[in-house]
Amino acid sequence: MCHIRSGSVFPVIIDGNELVEDLKDAIKMRISDKIQCRAAKLKLYLAMKGNALLSDSEPSKQQLEEGNVDDDINICLILTH
């Protein structure tokens, strides 16, 4: 799931063997009307609670999928450039 600051949450599907750059390109194509920069400039973050990724059964993940950003979610930077 992808969340952008405007509050939109949407799925982006890529194959497991694709690169982060492929994910950025897919995000850019999906919401090109909302992203003004090049796909390569996107910064991606992991949604975490504590030190773990959100599991499928985690209420915070379910909230995120419904478009709500739970206060308990830690956003950890995984890409710096």
C-alpha positions, 0 to 999 in steps of 0.5 A: 500500500502507498500513502501520500501526504494528501491522505490518499492510500492506494495499492501498487503491485510490482513483481518481487524481483523488481527494483525500488526504482520500478516501484517508484516508476509505478507510483509515479504512473499511478498518481502522475497528476499529484506528483510533480517530481521525477519518479527517481526523486520520490522518497519511500518509507516503511510503515512500522510499529516498534521495530517490526514491519506491520503484519497483515493482521496488525490493526494499524495496517488495516487502518492504513489500507482504509486511508487512516494513518494510525498514530502508532505507526512509525515511519522509517526512512529506507531510501535517502536518495 
